[in-house]
Amino acid sequence: MNILIIGSGGREHAFAWKLAQSSKIGNLFVAPGNAGTATIATNLEIDTLNFESIKKVVLQYKINLVLVGPEIPLVAGIHDYFLSDNEIKHVSVIGPQQYAAKLEGSKEFAKEFMYRHQIPTAAYQSFTAETLEDGFNFLETLLPPYVLKADGLAAGKGVVILEDLQEAKDELIAMLKDQKFGDASKKVVVEEFLNGIEMSCFVLTDGKNYITLPNAKDYKRIGESDTGLNTGGMGAVSPVSFADDAFLQKVEERIIKRTIQGLKQDNITFVGFIFFGLINVEGNPFVIEYNVRMGDPETEVVIPRIKSDFLELLIATSQQNLDQYSIEIDNRSVATVMLVSGGYPESYQNGKEIFGLEKVTDSMVFHAGTKIQNEKIVSNGGRVLAVTSYGTDMEEALKISYQNISKIQFEGMYYRTDIGFDLNV
C-alpha cells in the first residue's frame, strides 16, 4: 500500500518510522515532513491546508491511505474534502470529519458533549466579549486557582491558570476583548480547577469499535518541576506508574465507553485517534480535554510500545474491522525528552546546525522541527528533536535518553533534566 502522512513534527516522524517496518508498505510519503522523515520516506513540499495540492499527489502517487497527524487540517475538514470528491473518495483517511473534530476545535462543544453523556469533567461556563460581566461573576463563585481556556485552537497555548481573582479577570479581558489568542479566544471557557496528576489515554476507533493504545504522561511547562510557560510538550513517558488496573478500569467504563457511545448516539462519525487528557483526582479520572489526533510528544513514546504491524491496524480501522483485531504491546518503558530552541516557547531562531546525531546509540531520535539546508540538518522550529529510549523501567529509559542527549548539540539547545520527576522514577 502507498501511504501519505500529513504533518511535519515528531509525531509524524514516529508514524513514518513505525509504518516503514510494515510488511504491507509500498511507497511512503510525508507532507511536508522534516529532515528525519526524509531518511525513511519521500517528503512532499505541500501546505497541509492546501487540499487541492494534496489531492494531486494522492492521484499522482496512487495513495491508498492518508494518515492525518495534526489537528488543524482535521478541523478544517480534510476528511470531508476527500469524501466529497469522486476522484479520491475511495482513499481511506485516518482522522475524523470536520464536525467530529470540533471535540478538539471547540472547548465549549467538547464540554457540552461531556455533560450530555455524563463523562466526568470540571464544572464550567463559557463567555464572549458581550457576556464579560457574567464571566466576572462566575469567576467570583470559584475558588482559586482559576482556569481560562480559549475555545478554539491555540497551538496548545490557549490555557491560562491563575491564582489571583483580579489577574483572572484581567486575563479574561485580554482573551475576549484584546484577542490575546486571536479568533481562538472569541469565546472563553472558564472552569473549576481540579487538583490532581495528569496523564493521557488514547484510543483508535473505526466508528463502531475501538482499541485502547498505551497510556502516557507528557510535560508541558518549559521549566524544571513544571514551572514557566506552557509549550507543545517537553517530554513524555509511557506507561504511567500511577495508572493501575483499577484506575484504568474506571477510565474505560466512565470515559472511553461513554465517549464512544456518545458519538454513536449523537450520530457523529469518528474514524481515527481520540486523545483523552485526564486528571487523577483522588483515584477518580476526569477529562480535561479531548484531542482528535495523537498527542506530540506522547506519540513518540506510545508508538514504540506497539509491537503489532501499525499499517495493519490502520487498514482494520479504515475497514471497520477493529473488533477482529488485537494489539500487542511492548511491556518495556519508553521515555522521550524534547530538545528545543533557545527562547522557546517565545521568540527563537531557526537554522542552527545540529551536530552529533550520528553518535546516538540505543535511542531513537524523532525529528520535530528540522530541515535539510545545504546538505546539513538544521533546526526549523521551537521543538527540534525528541530523544526516545526503551528501558526495563522508566529510570533506565530516561537514563539512556539523557546519555544520548549529551552527544547532541546545536546553538541555544535547551531541554528539561527532570522528565518523569513526579512519578518516583
Backbone torsions as a table, in degrees:
resi	resn	phi	psi	omega
1	MET	NA	144.4	175.5
2	ASN	-96.9	127.2	-171.6
3	ILE	-120.1	138.8	173.0
4	LEU	-118.7	123.1	174.2
5	ILE	-101.0	130.8	177.4
6	ILE	-97.2	124.2	177.3
7	GLY	137.0	175.7	-173.8
8	SER	-142.2	11.0	-173.5
9	GLY	-104.4	-166.7	178.5
10	GLY	-64.2	-34.8	177.0
11	ARG	-59.1	-46.5	-177.7
12	GLU	-69.9	-33.5	175.7
13	HIS	-65.6	-40.6	178.1
14	ALA	-64.5	-41.6	175.5
15	PHE	-58.1	-48.7	-177.5
16	ALA	-62.7	-42.9	178.6
17	TRP	-57.1	-43.7	-178.0
18	LYS	-74.1	-44.1	-179.0
19	LEU	-64.3	-33.7	-179.8
20	ALA	-63.0	-19.2	-179.8
21	GLN	-85.2	-8.6	-174.7
22	SER	-73.4	141.7	176.7
23	SER	-72.4	-15.3	-177.3
24	LYS	-96.2	-1.8	-175.5
25	ILE	-72.7	138.6	172.6
26	GLY	-103.7	-101.7	175.1
27	ASN	-102.9	138.7	-176.7
28	LEU	-116.8	127.2	-178.4
29	PHE	-125.3	148.5	175.1
30	VAL	-132.6	131.0	-178.6
31	ALA	-126.6	115.7	-0.9
32	PRO	-88.5	-13.2	179.1
33	GLY	75.3	-170.5	-179.9
34	ASN	-152.2	-171.8	-176.6
35	ALA	-65.5	-26.8	178.4
36	GLY	-74.6	-46.0	-179.9
37	THR	-65.8	-25.9	-179.7
38	ALA	-62.6	-20.8	-178.4
39	THR	-83.0	-15.9	-176.7
40	ILE	-129.1	-4.1	-178.1
41	ALA	-149.6	176.7	175.4
42	THR	-99.3	117.9	176.8
43	ASN	-78.7	141.7	177.7
44	LEU	-123.0	120.2	-176.4
45	GLU	-75.3	85.8	-177.4
46	ILE	-133.8	137.8	171.9
47	ASP	-67.8	130.1	-176.6
48	THR	-67.0	-12.3	176.7
49	LEU	-101.9	1.5	177.8
50	ASN	-92.0	82.7	-173.1
51	PHE	-65.5	-31.4	178.3
52	GLU	-64.5	-41.1	177.9
53	SER	-67.3	-37.0	177.0
54	ILE	-63.6	-42.1	177.4
55	LYS	-58.7	-43.3	-178.7
56	LYS	-59.4	-44.4	-178.3
57	VAL	-74.3	-29.1	176.2
58	VAL	-61.9	-42.3	178.7
59	LEU	-73.5	-42.4	-176.7
60	GLN	-62.2	-42.6	-174.9
61	TYR	-101.9	11.0	177.0
62	LYS	52.0	53.1	-179.7
63	ILE	-70.5	134.3	178.6
64	ASN	-97.9	-29.5	-176.1
65	LEU	-147.1	136.9	178.9
66	VAL	-115.1	124.7	177.0
67	LEU	-107.4	114.7	-175.8
68	VAL	-93.0	118.3	-178.9
69	GLY	-80.6	-62.0	-173.3
70	PRO	-83.3	163.6	-176.1
71	GLU	-77.4	-29.5	-170.6
72	ILE	-61.5	-47.9	177.5
73	PRO	-64.7	-28.7	178.3
74	LEU	-69.5	-46.2	178.5
75	VAL	-65.2	-29.0	178.4
76	ALA	-80.4	-9.1	173.0
77	GLY	97.2	31.8	-178.5
78	ILE	-62.8	-37.9	-180.0
79	HIS	-65.2	-41.6	178.7
80	ASP	-62.5	-37.4	179.3
81	TYR	-59.8	-43.9	178.7
82	PHE	-64.1	-45.2	-177.0
83	LEU	-64.4	-27.9	-175.5
84	SER	-88.7	-4.7	-175.7
85	ASP	-111.7	118.0	-175.8
86	ASN	-60.5	-27.8	-177.4
87	GLU	-75.1	-23.4	-174.9
88	ILE	-128.4	3.7	-175.9
89	LYS	-68.3	-14.8	176.8
90	HIS	-78.4	-13.7	-177.5
91	VAL	-77.9	129.4	179.4
92	SER	-72.0	134.9	176.5
93	VAL	-120.6	123.2	175.9
94	ILE	-97.2	107.2	-175.1
95	GLY	148.7	137.6	-172.2
96	PRO	-68.9	161.1	173.9
97	GLN	-71.5	169.2	-169.9
98	GLN	-58.4	-43.7	-177.9
99	TYR	-65.5	-42.1	178.2
100	ALA	-65.0	-32.1	-179.2
101	ALA	-67.6	-11.4	175.7
102	LYS	-64.2	-17.5	174.6
103	LEU	-57.3	-29.2	173.5
104	GLU	-103.5	-34.4	-174.8
105	GLY	-69.7	-19.7	179.4
106	SER	-139.8	115.1	178.2
107	LYS	-61.6	-37.9	-179.9
108	GLU	-64.6	-44.8	178.1
109	PHE	-56.8	-44.8	-178.9
110	ALA	-64.7	-42.9	-179.9
111	LYS	-63.6	-43.4	179.2
112	GLU	-61.8	-39.8	177.6
113	PHE	-61.9	-45.6	-178.6
114	MET	-64.6	-43.3	179.1
115	TYR	-62.9	-41.8	-177.3
116	ARG	-62.6	-33.1	-174.3
117	HIS	-111.2	21.6	174.3
118	GLN	53.2	44.0	177.6
119	ILE	-96.2	122.9	-174.0
120	PRO	-57.2	125.9	178.8
121	THR	-158.1	167.3	-179.0
122	ALA	-70.8	148.3	173.3
123	ALA	-62.6	147.7	-174.0
124	TYR	-155.8	166.0	163.0
125	GLN	-145.6	155.6	179.1
126	SER	-117.8	149.9	-172.7
127	PHE	-140.7	154.8	173.4
128	THR	-120.7	177.8	179.0
129	ALA	-58.7	-31.6	-179.1
130	GLU	-72.8	-22.9	-178.2
131	THR	-113.6	31.3	-177.1
132	LEU	-58.2	-43.4	-179.6
133	GLU	-61.4	-38.6	176.7
134	ASP	-62.5	-35.5	177.5
135	GLY	-64.2	-42.5	176.5
136	PHE	-59.1	-45.0	-177.7
137	ASN	-62.8	-40.7	179.8
138	PHE	-66.1	-41.3	178.1
139	LEU	-57.4	-37.2	-178.2
140	GLU	-68.3	-18.7	178.2
141	THR	-85.2	-11.4	-175.7
142	LEU	-96.5	156.6	171.4
143	LEU	-92.8	147.7	177.5
144	PRO	-69.1	158.3	-3.1
145	PRO	-74.8	163.2	-175.3
146	TYR	-106.9	133.8	-175.7
147	VAL	-111.3	120.7	177.8
148	LEU	-120.8	129.8	-177.8
149	LYS	-127.3	125.9	171.0
150	ALA	-60.9	133.8	-175.4
151	ASP	-63.9	-39.1	-175.0
152	GLY	-94.6	-172.2	-178.6
153	LEU	-71.9	129.8	-179.8
154	ALA	-137.9	35.7	175.9
155	ALA	53.5	36.5	177.0
156	GLY	76.4	6.2	-175.2
157	LYS	-115.5	10.8	-174.2
158	GLY	-91.5	15.1	179.3
159	VAL	-112.7	128.0	-179.4
160	VAL	-125.2	131.4	178.8
161	ILE	-121.4	121.8	-174.3
162	LEU	-129.9	146.7	-178.5
163	GLU	-88.3	-27.1	-172.6
164	ASP	-99.8	132.8	-177.5
165	LEU	-61.0	-45.0	-178.7
166	GLN	-65.7	-38.2	176.7
167	GLU	-63.1	-37.2	178.7
168	ALA	-65.1	-40.2	177.8
169	LYS	-65.6	-41.2	178.4
170	ASP	-64.7	-38.2	178.9
171	GLU	-66.2	-38.7	177.6
172	LEU	-61.5	-40.2	176.0
173	ILE	-62.8	-45.7	-178.0
174	ALA	-61.4	-38.1	-177.8
175	MET	-75.2	-44.6	-173.9
176	LEU	-84.5	-44.9	-174.3
177	LYS	-93.2	-38.4	-177.6
178	ASP	-92.4	0.4	178.2
179	GLN	51.0	51.9	-179.0
180	LYS	-54.4	-37.1	178.6
181	PHE	-112.5	27.7	178.5
182	GLY	63.8	-144.3	-179.2
183	ASP	-61.8	-24.8	-178.5
184	ALA	-59.7	-29.3	-177.9
185	SER	-108.7	27.6	169.4
186	LYS	-63.3	-27.0	173.9
187	LYS	-130.2	141.0	-178.1
188	VAL	-128.1	133.4	174.9
189	VAL	-95.6	124.2	174.8
190	VAL	-107.3	128.2	-177.2
191	GLU	-137.6	160.9	178.0
192	GLU	-66.9	149.9	178.5
193	PHE	-83.9	130.6	175.3
194	LEU	-104.2	127.5	-176.2
195	ASN	-97.2	116.6	-179.2
196	GLY	178.5	-167.1	179.3
197	ILE	-110.5	138.9	-172.9
198	GLU	-93.7	157.3	172.9
199	MET	-158.2	173.6	-179.5
200	SER	-127.5	136.9	171.6
201	CYS	-119.4	154.1	-175.6
202	PHE	-137.8	140.2	169.4
203	VAL	-130.3	155.4	170.9
204	LEU	-114.3	123.5	-177.3
205	THR	-123.0	144.7	178.6
206	ASP	-99.2	7.6	-178.0
207	GLY	102.8	-18.9	177.5
208	LYS	-126.2	-45.4	-175.6
209	ASN	-115.7	168.8	176.6
210	TYR	-148.2	157.8	173.2
211	ILE	-125.6	133.2	178.3
212	THR	-85.7	131.2	179.7
213	LEU	-96.5	170.0	177.7
214	PRO	-56.5	145.4	177.3
215	ASN	-85.2	168.3	-176.7
216	ALA	-156.1	168.6	171.6
217	LYS	-136.6	131.0	178.2
218	ASP	-113.3	168.3	-175.1
219	TYR	-125.7	110.7	-169.4
220	LYS	-88.3	-33.0	-171.5
221	ARG	-74.7	149.2	-177.2
222	ILE	-72.7	-28.6	-172.4
223	GLY	-100.9	162.3	178.1
224	GLU	-56.0	148.9	179.8
225	SER	58.6	32.1	178.5
226	ASP	56.3	58.3	175.8
227	THR	-121.5	164.9	176.8
228	GLY	84.7	-165.7	-173.2
229	LEU	-71.6	153.3	173.2
230	ASN	-71.0	146.6	176.3
231	THR	-127.5	-176.2	172.9
232	GLY	-74.4	-8.6	180.0
233	GLY	132.8	126.8	-176.1
234	MET	-103.8	-2.9	179.2
235	GLY	164.7	170.5	-179.5
236	ALA	-158.8	157.8	177.3
237	VAL	-135.8	153.0	175.9
238	SER	-153.0	135.6	-0.9
239	PRO	-79.8	177.2	-179.8
240	VAL	-95.8	123.4	-169.9
241	SER	-63.3	-35.3	-176.8
242	PHE	-81.0	-10.8	-178.0
243	ALA	-83.7	78.6	-179.7
244	ASP	-79.9	178.5	-176.2
245	ASP	-59.4	-38.8	-178.8
246	ALA	-64.8	-43.1	179.3
247	PHE	-66.4	-45.1	-178.5
248	LEU	-65.7	-29.4	175.5
249	GLN	-65.7	-38.9	175.8
250	LYS	-64.4	-41.0	177.4
251	VAL	-59.4	-45.1	-178.9
252	GLU	-61.5	-49.9	-173.1
253	GLU	-76.3	-42.8	-172.1
254	ARG	-87.9	-24.5	-171.1
255	ILE	-120.2	-58.3	-174.3
256	ILE	-65.5	-52.8	-177.9
257	LYS	-62.1	-40.9	179.7
258	ARG	-66.8	-33.5	177.5
259	THR	-67.4	-48.8	-179.7
260	ILE	-62.2	-43.6	177.9
261	GLN	-65.1	-39.6	179.0
262	GLY	-61.7	-40.6	177.5
263	LEU	-61.5	-43.1	178.9
264	LYS	-64.6	-45.7	-178.8
265	GLN	-62.3	-34.7	-179.9
266	ASP	-87.7	4.7	-178.3
267	ASN	56.2	40.4	177.5
268	ILE	-101.4	111.8	178.7
269	THR	-76.8	125.1	-178.2
270	PHE	-134.2	111.9	175.5
271	VAL	-120.1	113.1	179.9
272	GLY	146.4	-158.7	-176.8
273	PHE	-91.6	139.8	168.6
274	ILE	-117.9	126.7	178.4
275	PHE	-102.7	125.2	176.9
276	PHE	-106.6	108.6	172.1
277	GLY	-81.6	112.3	-171.5
278	LEU	-115.1	159.3	170.0
279	ILE	-133.2	135.5	179.8
280	ASN	-92.2	106.9	179.6
281	VAL	-107.5	101.3	178.9
282	GLU	52.5	43.2	175.8
283	GLY	88.1	0.9	-179.9
284	ASN	-117.4	132.3	-177.9
285	PRO	-84.9	136.6	173.2
286	PHE	-125.4	148.4	178.2
287	VAL	-88.9	124.1	173.3
288	ILE	-85.8	-43.3	-178.3
289	GLU	-162.1	159.1	168.0
290	TYR	-104.5	145.5	161.5
291	ASN	-121.0	152.4	-176.2
292	VAL	-105.6	29.4	179.7
293	ARG	-161.5	175.1	176.4
294	MET	-71.5	148.5	177.9
295	GLY	-78.8	165.9	176.6
296	ASP	-138.7	112.4	28.1
297	PRO	-99.7	11.6	-178.5
298	GLU	-60.3	-34.9	179.4
299	THR	-55.8	-35.5	-176.4
300	GLU	-70.2	-11.9	172.7
301	VAL	-111.4	-24.7	180.0
302	VAL	-76.8	-49.5	-176.9
303	ILE	-59.7	-43.0	178.5
304	PRO	-62.9	-18.1	179.9
305	ARG	-88.7	-5.1	176.9
306	ILE	-88.0	112.6	-178.6
307	LYS	-84.8	-24.3	-178.2
308	SER	-67.0	162.3	175.2
309	ASP	-66.8	114.4	-173.9
310	PHE	-67.8	-34.8	179.6
311	LEU	-67.9	-39.3	176.2
312	GLU	-59.5	-37.9	178.4
313	LEU	-64.0	-42.7	179.2
314	LEU	-68.5	-37.7	177.7
315	ILE	-63.4	-44.6	177.9
316	ALA	-59.7	-37.4	177.5
317	THR	-63.8	-46.3	-177.3
318	SER	-67.0	-24.9	-179.3
319	GLN	-100.0	8.5	-178.8
320	GLN	54.6	43.1	-179.2
321	ASN	-115.2	20.6	-175.6
322	LEU	-63.6	-23.5	179.0
323	ASP	-68.1	-15.7	179.0
324	GLN	-101.3	8.2	-173.1
325	TYR	-118.5	133.7	173.6
326	SER	-117.4	141.2	-174.5
327	ILE	-104.9	139.4	178.7
328	GLU	-103.8	128.7	-175.2
329	ILE	-111.9	137.9	174.7
330	ASP	-75.6	127.8	-177.2
331	ASN	-77.5	-10.4	179.9
332	ARG	-68.7	157.8	173.3
333	SER	-82.2	151.7	176.1
334	VAL	-133.9	136.4	177.8
335	ALA	-131.9	141.7	175.2
336	THR	-129.4	141.9	178.2
337	VAL	-124.5	129.3	-178.9
338	MET	-86.2	133.2	170.6
339	LEU	-101.1	124.4	-172.8
340	VAL	-122.5	164.4	179.2
341	SER	-75.0	143.4	176.7
342	GLY	-57.6	130.9	-178.1
343	GLY	99.5	-22.8	178.3
344	TYR	-61.6	140.3	12.0
345	PRO	-91.3	11.9	173.5
346	GLU	-94.9	-146.0	-173.3
347	SER	-70.3	142.0	-179.9
348	TYR	-151.3	168.8	-178.8
349	GLN	-110.6	140.5	173.2
350	ASN	-94.5	177.0	172.5
351	GLY	83.0	15.0	179.3
352	LYS	-85.4	124.6	-178.0
353	GLU	-65.5	137.9	-177.7
354	ILE	-102.5	127.9	-177.8
355	PHE	-115.2	150.3	168.6
356	GLY	93.7	0.1	-177.9
357	LEU	-60.0	-32.4	-178.2
358	GLU	-72.1	-12.6	-179.2
359	LYS	-88.9	-9.4	-176.5
360	VAL	-70.7	131.5	176.4
361	THR	-132.5	145.2	176.3
362	ASP	66.6	12.2	173.8
363	SER	-133.6	156.3	171.5
364	MET	-103.7	136.8	176.7
365	VAL	-111.2	108.8	177.5
366	PHE	-94.0	125.9	-177.9
367	HIS	-80.6	127.9	-179.1
368	ALA	-104.6	-40.2	179.3
369	GLY	-146.2	81.2	-179.4
370	THR	-138.8	162.8	170.8
371	LYS	-152.7	165.0	176.6
372	ILE	-96.4	124.2	-178.4
373	GLN	-135.6	118.7	-177.3
374	ASN	53.8	43.8	177.9
375	GLU	64.5	16.8	175.9
376	LYS	-119.5	150.8	175.9
377	ILE	-89.7	123.1	-177.6
378	VAL	-127.4	161.2	179.2
379	SER	-70.4	146.1	-178.6
380	ASN	-149.9	44.6	179.9
381	GLY	170.9	172.6	177.6
382	GLY	-69.9	-48.5	173.5
383	ARG	-94.2	125.2	-167.7
384	VAL	-107.0	-52.3	-176.3
385	LEU	-139.3	148.0	173.1
386	ALA	-118.9	115.7	-178.8
387	VAL	-96.1	114.5	-169.9
388	THR	-118.0	136.1	-178.0
389	SER	-141.2	149.5	170.1
390	TYR	-87.6	156.8	173.0
391	GLY	-158.1	157.7	175.7
392	THR	-64.6	-26.5	172.1
393	ASP	-144.5	177.1	-175.9
394	MET	-64.0	-37.4	-178.7
395	GLU	-60.2	-43.5	-179.7
396	GLU	-68.3	-41.5	179.8
397	ALA	-61.1	-43.3	179.3
398	LEU	-67.0	-40.1	179.9
399	LYS	-59.4	-44.3	-179.3
400	ILE	-66.2	-41.6	178.5
401	SER	-61.3	-46.4	-178.4
402	TYR	-67.5	-33.7	176.1
403	GLN	-61.1	-40.5	-178.9
404	ASN	-77.1	-30.5	175.9
405	ILE	-59.1	-34.6	-179.0
406	SER	-63.5	-16.0	-179.5
407	LYS	-91.0	-10.5	-174.7
408	ILE	-106.3	143.1	173.9
409	GLN	-153.8	147.3	166.4
410	PHE	-152.5	156.3	-174.9
411	GLU	-56.9	126.5	177.5
412	GLY	83.4	3.9	-175.6
413	MET	-57.6	134.0	179.0
414	TYR	-136.5	147.7	174.4
415	TYR	-156.1	157.9	176.0
416	ARG	-83.8	138.2	-178.9
417	THR	-96.9	6.1	-171.7
418	ASP	-125.3	24.8	177.2
419	ILE	-57.1	134.6	-177.1
420	GLY	82.8	5.4	-173.4
421	PHE	-59.6	-28.3	-174.5
422	ASP	-94.0	6.8	-176.8
423	LEU	-111.8	14.6	177.8
424	ASN	57.3	41.9	178.8
425	VAL	-82.1	NA	NA
